[in-house]
Amino acid sequence: MSGNKRAGLFDLRGVLALLFGVYGFVLTVMGIATTSQEDLDRAGGINVNLWMGVGMLGAALLFALWVRWRPLTVPTEETGERAPEDA
């Protein structure tokens, strides 16, 4: 396994994407399957579980895309390259 692949294992964005995805999936299923009219009445007519689940799935997708588009890179001493600094 190369150094860049191992460094990616410690990228917090991937962990957050996984957590948001799992919780978002659970909330979406709960919002679709188990929401009663009483629950909707208490929440002002809004299916909170469904909408929060969809929002969390969206956040998971954004984190996953961020990891894919901007992977974590660690400069090696062999090449002498420096990581670009964001200004």
Secondary structure, 3 states (H helix, E strand, C coil): CCHHHHHHCCCHHHHHHHHHHHHHHHHHHHHHHCCCHHHHHHCCCCCHHHHHHHHHHHHHHHHHHHHHHCCCCCCCCCCCCCCCCCC
